[in-house]
């Protein structure tokens, strides 16, 4: 049911994406918005301050490091984009298709918030440039007017936004040409300072700063590589457009930042660069052109964000990442996610009223960096797994995502370690929240492949270690099933014998006419075990011969890596089946498997599940305690599992003659101490074994050792004598309660 719902959901998403009216190409959909977002306010206002502090070589080092990180991220994004069918949501789609909806959503939510808050930041940047030209205008009115214009454009059509960006692109080109033209008018009259003295900023009275502080100021200039990818659901060919448009935009921007760094170092002294943020405006051929470029840069960045952010929200809504998310997945007739645009606009209005986002500005950068880091990490994991499905048409060397991942993580803590930890905590909290929502996954991801690869790696490592490791023992049960009714009756016992780290393999055995019914029942019961956090696998064997089917299963599992180590058998009241049960027990011993033979109390069943008895044979005359306890290790381990999972009382009982009582108590207490069973109690019965079965303290389950050739009728009588369910246990030799 859940799987079909997920498929239906994905079909709706695919159908809607295929009918989106506006499909954009590489230039309009990716290159222009990416270029305009990177060529932002820092280029026109703070780039000179960076060069003034760090010097030309230091400034170029800062620019290069920042662009290496984002370029490698762009390469990783291009690589993974050409390996999947990327859908709406950009980075969210990339991450969720690789690491699952929970991871994608935990990154997508903060990415949406960061993209939305960034709109406000860009509006504030536009306002500062506007007030430089018109100082008499009211700041709030400027902000509201700019927002109203941005919102109207986004609400009407993304195509209109892209057309406006062509105008802004022309304005910024004009600003850059104005800067370049100044070269022919003698403004480059200073020798560059190659290594800066890092004096700091004038507003702080030049306290001095470090290289990495200057880097932290500059780094946001290099971000913006997701501006085109955010439109992934509306691109004609995202596999082509995202790599080509993003990488070409990043490289062109890098060249512009390098050339402008050299120009700034030649037109002004270091003192002027760190104290005057308007150097580029003052020394350009046309100050008006640069001012127009500054306004155009901030406006275009805000426009790209207000067009891109709702599409991230729309993608989150498509997959019901948060309750009621389907409201934001709806699109208007012109292909615009107007409900998502309305919510985004509402958030921007609220943040505009705050008037100052400087406090959370580093957090916005952190969310972008986490997104970039996760994209690199996705590619790094895919490369390391070497899965046949990883066949990108734009492959990258393995060092690219590695450097990108480490670079993003390093930058987070360089910029602001506190906000770095807060942002990581936010993402982790979102992940656990989404995990609890049990999202319906509409497509496959690489998580299963990742875990299989880890398991294979672990299996290879384990194969180099000694085969028997008693300290690493855990209960892995093989449970033959004739009927689901019997299994339901043993459900609680089986679950608690293996929980939390053990496993269960259910082998259904039925004739062909009954296999479908048994298969359905086993699926239901295996799902119930899984909901109880017990790893469970099942299969059905078409056979009329129960004994042969069980024996074949025992032989088959010997060649598997995660093979079961305990055969759990249920003793029925049908004595005609005793001979086949003896044969199965002997075969299990031959393959060194532990055995748990369960006989249910037909009246009390498992009782209150509050007490467990373990019976061990008396040790006279020597009562020596050594590492070889005989056939009692698995019984003690099984009883301890029930004690922990039921929160039950546990007793270890032996039966002796009156003269051996003191020795017996001392032996049992030493055993419990060495076995670290602190909460278990020792009990000694005097007399014959049959008498002790009736007089010993009552338990809900009694564990006994299973002899080599058990008489099943005698074992059945123990249930009547003890008035409890009984489990008869044979060690495999690989268990040790003292380990």
N, C-alpha and C positions, 0 to 999 in steps of 0.2 A: 504493500500500500504506500509506504513512505517513498520507495524507489520510484513507483509510477508517478507519485505527486511531484517528485523532483524532476522527472523527465518532462512532465507536462509543463512545469514552470519554465524549464529551459527552452522548450518548444515555443512558449509564448514570447520569451525574450528574443530568441532567434528570429521569429516571425516579425516582431516589432522592429528589430534592427535592420532586417532586410527591406522594410518599407519606409525607412527614414528618407525623407525627401532630399535633404541636402547632404551630398557626399563631396568631401573636399579632397583636393590633391595635396601633393607634397609641399608645394610652395605656400599655398594659402593656409593649409591645415596644420602644418608643422613648422616649416622654416621660419615664416614671418613671426608667429607668436613667440617662438623660442628665442629668435634674435632680439625682438623688442623687449622681452622680459629680462634678458641678460644685460642688454645695453640700457641700464636703468639709471637711477639717481646717483648711485655711487660713482659711476663713470664721470658724471658731470660735476659732482660736488665734493666727493671724498677721495677720489683717486689721487688728486694732488697732495692731500694730507698724508696718504700712504707713502708716496714717493718722498715727500719732505722728511718723514720720520726714518724710513728705511734706506734712503738713498736709491740710486738707479738700480744697482745690482741687487740690493736687498728687496726693492719693490718688485723687480722682475722675478725674483725668487718666490715672493709671496703670490704674485699673479700665476706663476707656473705651477706651484704646488696646488693652489686652489683649482686651476683648470685641469691638472692631471687627475685630481679626484673626481671632478664632474665628468671629464672626458671618459675616464675608465668606466664610470657609472653609465654614461651614454652608450658606450660600447657593449657593456653587459646588457643593458636594456635592449639594444638592437639585436644582440645575440638571441635572447630569450623570445623576443617578439617574432623572430623568424622561425621559431620552433613550435609556436602555439598558434591557435586561432584566437588572437586577442579580441576581447569584446569591450563593451563600454566600461569606462572607469580607469583606463590607463594603468597606473602602477597597481591599483587594487586588483584589476583583472589579472595582471601578470603574477602577482604574489598568490592570489587565491587559487589560480589554476595550477600552481606548482605546490604550494604548502597547505592548501585547503582554505575553506571559507573562514575558519576561525582565525587563522593567522592573517589572511587577507583583510578580514574585517577589522582585526585589532590594529592594523596599520592604516586601513582605509578611513576609519573614523577620525583619528587625529590628523590624517592628511587632509580630509575635507575641512576640518576646523582650521588647520593652518592656512589652507588656501583661502578660506573665508575671511579669517582675520587679516590675511595679507592684503585683501581688498581695502580694508580700512587703513592699513599702513601706507598703501600707495596713494590713497586719497589725501592723507595727511601730508605726504611728500609733495603731491601736486599743489596743495594749499600753500606750502612754504614757498614754492617757486612763484605762485600767483601773487602772494603778498609781497614778494620782493619787487614785483612790477607795480602792484597796486596796494601799497601799504595801508590805505584807508579803508579797504574792504573788510567786512566782518568775517572772522574766521569760520564760524559755524555756518553762516549762509553760504560761504564758498564750498564747504564740505557737503552740505545738503544738496546744493546745486549740482556739483560734480557727481554725487551718488545718483541723483535723479536721472541725470543724463546717461550714466553707465547702466542703470537698471532698465531704463526704457529701451536702450539698444539691445541688451541681453534678452529682455522679455519679448521683443518683437522678432528678432531673428539673429542667429549666430552669423548668418551670411552677411547681414548688415554690419556686424561687428568686424568681420574680416575685411569688408570694404573700407571701413573707417581706418583699419590698421594699415591699409595701403597708403592712406594719406599721412598717417603718423610715420610710417617708414620713410616716406619722402621728406618729411620734416626733419627726422633724425639724420638722414643722409645729408640734408642741407646743413645741419649743425656740424657734422663731421667734416664736410667740405669747407665750412667756414674756418674750422680749426686748422685744417691743412693749408688753406690759402694764406693763413697768417705767416707761414714760413717764408713767403716771398716778400714780406714787408719788414724784415729785420727784427722780429720779436725774439728770435733764438740767439740771445746775446750772452748767455751765461754758460760756463762749463758745468757739466753735471757733477753732482756730488755722488760718488760711486757707492760709498758706504755711509749710511746715515747714523746720526747720534741718538735717535729715538727720544726726542724731547717731550713728546706727548701732545696734548691739545691745549689751545689757548683758554677755553672755558674752564679748564681745571688748573690753570696757572702753570702749565708745562711741568708736571710732576715727574716726567720720565715714564716711558713704557717699554715693554719688551717686544721682541720680534713677533711673538705669538699673539700678543694683544692686538698689534696692528693687523696681523693675519685674520684674527677674529672679526675685526671691523670690515675687512675687505671681502671675506668669504661669501657673504650673502649675494654679492654681485655676480658670482659665478653660478649661483643656483638659477633655477628657471628652466631646467632641461625637460621638465615634465609638462611644460605649457602645451606642446603639441601632442604628447602622448595622452593627455587628458581628453583629447577629442577622438580617441581610438575608435569609439563606436560609430563615428560619423566620417571616417576616412574611406576613400575609395579602395585603397590598397595599403592598409596599415603596415603590413610586412615590408613593404618597400618604402613607404613615406616616413615612418618613424626613424629607421636608421639613417636614411639619406638626409632628411630634413633636420634631424637633431644634430647629427655629427657635423654637417656642413655649417650649421648655425654656430655651434660651439667653437669650431676652428676659426671662423671669420671673426667672432667676438674676441677670441684670444689675440689674434693679430691686431685688432683695434686697440685692445688694452695695452699691448706691448708698445705699439707706435705712440699712443697717447702718453704712456709713461716717459718715453724718451722726449717727447715734445714738452711735457710739463717740466722735466728736469732742466731743459734748456731755456725756457721762457721766464722762469722765476727762481729766486734764491730759495734755499731750504727754509729759511725763516719765514718767507712769505708763503710758501706752500703749506706750512703747518698752521699759520695764523689766518690765512685768507682762503675760505672755501670757494670763492668765486673766481679763482685764477683762470679757469677755462673760459668763463664768461668775459673776464676783463681783457684777455689777450687774444681772443679769437678775432678773425677779420670782421665778423659781424656779431656783436653781443646779442642782438635780437634773435639771430638765428640759433644761437646756443641756448638762449632762454626758451625759445620755442621747442628746441630739442629736449630740454629738461622737462618741460611741461608734457611734451609728447611721450617721453619715456615713462613717466609715472602714470600718465593716463592709459597708455597701451598696456602696461603691466597690470593695472587694475582691471582693464577690459578683458585681458586674457584670463585673469583669475575669476571674474564674475561670469564668464562664459564656461570656464572649466570646472569650477567648484560644484555647480548644480549637477553636472554630469557624473561626478564622483558620487554624489548623494543619490542620483538616479540609479547607478549601478548597485549601491548598497541596498537601496529599496527593492531592486529586482530580486535579490536573494534573501529578503526579509532579515537583514542583519540586525535590525532593531524592531521592536513591536510597532505595527502600523506603518512599516516602511513601504508597503505597496502603494501608499498614497503618493509617494515621491517618485515612483517608477513610471507613473502615467505621463504620456507626452501629448502635446496639442497636435492639431492637424498639420501644423507646419514643422513638426518634428522637434519642438522645443519642450524640455521638461519643466513646464511652467510652475507646477507645485514646488519642485525643488528650487526653482529660481525665487519663488516667493519666500520660502523659508530662509534661503541664503540672504535675500535682501533684508528680511527682518532681523537676522543676526547682525548684519552690517549696521543697520540703523541703531541697534542697541549699543554696539561698540563705538559708533561715532559719538554717542552721548557721553561715553566715558572720557573722551577728549585726550586721553594719553595712554597709549598701549606700550610705552617703553618698558614697563615692568615685565610684560609677557612676551615682548619681541624676541628674546632669546629662545623662548619655548617654541615659537613658530618655526624658527630655524631648526630646532631640534627635531621637530616632527618631519620636516623635509629631509633632514639627514638620516633619520631612522628609515624613511621610505627608500632613500638611495641605498642605504646599507643593506636592506632586505632584498632589493633587486640584485645587488652584487652577490649576496649570499645565496639566492636562488640559483644563479648561474654556477657559482662555486660548487654547490651541492650536486647539481645536475652533472657537472663535469666529473666530479669525483666518483659518482655512481656508475658512470660509463654504461648507462642504460641504452638499449638499442633505439628507444623512442627519442633520444636526444640527438637530433640531426638538424641543427640550425643551418640555414643557408648563409648565415653571417657568423661563422665561428670566430672565437677570440682565444688567444693564448690563456693558459690557466692562471698566469700571474695577474692578468687584468682584473678579474673579480676579486682576487685575494687582496691586491693593493687597494681596490675600490672599497672593499669591506673595512679593512683596517684604517684606511684614510678617513672614512666617514666616522668611524668610532673614535678615532683620535681627535678629529675636529670637534666632535660633540663635547668632549671633556676639555679641550683647549678653550673653546668659546665660553662655556659655563658648566662646570662639573655638576653644580647643584641642579640646574635645569636639565642636564643630561640624565641624571638619576631619576628626576621627577618624570621626564618623558618616557623613559624605559618602564618605570613603574606603572604609568598610565597605560602603556601598550600591553603590559603583562596582565593588568587588571581587566582590560577589555577582552583579552584572550580568554581568561577564565570565565568571564561573563558569557561570552559567545559559546564556549564549550558547554556550559550548562544549558544553553538554549537548544542544543541538539538540532542544529541547522540541517535542512535537507540539501544535500550536495547535488547540484544539477549536472556535474561533469566529473570525470576522473581527475585525480591529481597524482603527484609523485610520492605522496606520503607512504603508501604501501611499498613502493619500490625502495624508498629510503630505508624503511624498517627492515625489509628483506635484505638489503645490502649490509646493514649493520649486523643482522643475524648471521649472514654468510661470513662476514669478517670475524665475528665472535666465534663461529663454528670452526673456522680455520685456526684461530688462536687456541681454542680449547683442544683441538686435535693434537697440538704439540705438547699438551700437559698430560700428566698421568690420568688414565681413564677413570680410576676410582678416586673420588674426592668426597669423603664422608662429611666434611664441613659444608660442602655445597649441596648436600642432598635436599631434595624436596619431593613431595608426593605427586607423582604423575600417574593417574589412574587409567587403566584400560577396563572399560565396563561393557561386557557383552549384554545385549538387550534382546530378549525374546518378545516382550510386550512393554508398551509404554506405561501400562498400569503398574508393573513391578518397579519400574524406574521412578515413577512418581512417589511410590512408597519409600524409596531409599533416597529421595532427593536431598533432604536436609542433612542426612548423615554424610552422603558423598560430598556435598558442597563444603561441609565443615571439616572433612578430612583433608581437603586440599587448600582451602582458603588461607592466605591470600595469594601465595606465589606458585602454587601447584597448578596442575592442568588436568583436564578430563578428555579422554577419547572415547566416544560412544560408538559401538559397533552393533548396528541393528542386524538381526538375522531373521529372515522370514522367507517363505516361499513366494514365488513370483506374484501370485494372486494378492498377497498382502503387503508387498513391498511399498506400494504407493502410500497406503495408510500409515505404515510404520515410518516412512520417510517424512511425512508431514508431522507426525507426532514427535520424532526426534528433532526436527527443525525447531518446533515450538519449545521443547525442553532444553535444547542447546541454547536457544535465545534466552531462556529463563536463567540458566547458569551464567550466561554472559552478563545479564543484567545484575546478577549477584557478584559481578567482578571476578568471575572465574573463567580463565581461558578454556574454551571448549571447542572441540572439533568432532564431527560425526560423519558416518558413512553407513550405507546399508548394503549387506551382502545377500544376494539372491541364492538361498540354499535351504534345502529341507533337512539338512544334517547339521544340527547345532554344534555338535562336538567337532566335526571336521572344519566348520567355519571358524570356530574359536581357535583351533590349532593352527589353521592357516594364517589367521591374524597374528598370532604370537610369532610365527616364523617371519612374516612380512615385516613386522615392526622391528625386528632385530637389526635390519639394515638401515634404519632411519637414524638421523642424528638426535632429534628430540623424541627418543623412544620412551614409551611408558615403562615404569619400574615396579608397578604394583598391579596385579590382576584382582579386580574386585568382583567377587562372585556371590550370588544370592542362593541360599539353600532353600529349595522348595519343599513342600510336603509330599510331593510325588516321589515315592521311593524308587520308582522305575527309572528315574534319572540319576540315581546315585552312582551307577557305574561310569557313565560319561563324565560325571563331575570328578570322580577319582582320576580318570585319564587326563582331564584338563589340568588338575592340580599337579600331577606328576610331570606333565609337559612344561608347566610354568616353572617348576623347580629345576628342570633340565636347562631352561634358558635363564636361570638365575634371576627370576622375577620374584618380588615379594608377593604375598598372597593375603588377601583379606576376605574371609569367608563369613558372610553375614547371615544370621538367623534372627528374624524379626520376632518380637513378642507380639502375638496376635491380639492380645488384650491391651497392654499398656503401650505398645509400639515403642517410641523413644521417650515416653514419659514426659517429665518436666524439663529434660535436657539440662539438668542441674548437677549431676554427679556421675563420675566415671570411676570404675574399678579396674585395676590391672593385676592379674594373678600371675605370680612367678613361682617356679618350683623351688622347694627348699634346698639349701646348699650344704647341708651337713655332710661330713663332720667338720670340714675345714672353714667354711664360710669365707673363702678368699674372694676379694673383689679385684678383678683385673679388667683389661680392656675387652676381653671376650666374655660377654655375659651370657652367651648361649642364645637361644631363640626368644629374645625378649626386647631387642632394640626397636623393631618396628612397632611392637605393641605399645611400648612406652612413648614413642614418637607420635603414634596415632592418637593415643589417649591425651597427650599434651596438646595436640591440635584441637581436640574437642574441648579440653579445659579452657584454652584461650578463646576459642570462638563462641563457646556457650557461656563463658564466665562461670564455669562449673567447678565443683570440688573434685579433687583427684586423690584416690587412695591407691597405694601399692600394697598388695596382700600376699602373704605366704602362709602355708599351713605346716605346722611342725608338732613334734611331741613336746610335752610340757617342759622337759629338761633343756630344750633348745630355744625357749622363748627369748631369753636375754640375748643370745647370739644372733637370733633372727632379727630382733629389733635393731641391734647395732649394725648388722649388715644392711638392712633396708635404709636406715638413717644415713649411713655412709654412701650408699648408692644414690640416694636423693641429693646428698650434698655434692658429690662428684658430678652428677648429671645436671646440676644446677636447677633442680626442680624444687625450689625453695618453698613454694606454696602447697606442694603435695604432702600427704601424710602417710606414715607407715602404719600398717595394721597386721597383726599376727593372730591367726586362728589356731586353736589347739584341737587335735583330734584327727578324724579322717577327712579326706578331701570332700567326699559326698556330704558329710555333715556340715563342713565349713561353707559349702555352697548355699546352704539353707540358713545358716546362722550369721554369716558375714553381714556387714552393713549394706543396706539396700542401695543400688545404683540404677541409673537409667540405661547405661551400657556397661557391659563387662567384657574385658579383653582377656583372651586366653591364648597361649601358644598352640599352634597347630602341629600335631604330631606327624610323623612320616606317613603313616597309613591310617588316617583317621576313620573312626567308626561313626558314620554320620548320624545314626540313631542315638548314639550316646551323646553326641554334640547337641542334638535336638532336645535331649532331656535336660541339658544345662539351662535352657530357657525356662523350663518349669521350675527347676530347683532354685534358680536365682531370682525368678519373677522379673526378668529384664531381658532386653535385647542383648544378643551376644555376638561378638566378632572374634573369630579365630584367626590368628595371624601367624604367618611364617616369614622369617627374614629371608632376604636375598643374599645377605652377606655384605652389602654395600651401605647398610645403615649402621649408625653407631650413636647411641644416646649420649655417650661420653665425649664425643668429638666436639 
